[in-house]
């Protein structure tokens, strides 16, 4: 392989590496985070999940919550919506909100979790 070809391959590899690093750092950040606060198995047909959602106060988010049984099978699933906040709502100037989702379950659950949240694009 000639020195010119080696130089071109090195430049291409460096450019691809830089592109990947920028995508991971900038593009991979969805601008939202979630954390489960608690869950409550009310009875054999209802479980509640409390979570905090941190996002831009003006954005609307959707969060997937689920209830699972002792074998980790999903017995309840729901997507809840977290609407925009004013700056005096929640904490961190409206960025963090505590929300509760209620899940109907097919059989008794033993836990409730938040799977993921994402920003909903305005239609």
ABEGO torsion letter per residue (X at the ends): XBAAAAAAAAAAAAAAAAAAAAAAAAAABAGBBBBBABBBBABAABBBBBBBBBBBAABBBBBBBBBBBAAGBBABBBBBBBBBBBAABEBGGGABBBBBBBBBBABBBABBBBABBBBBBBX
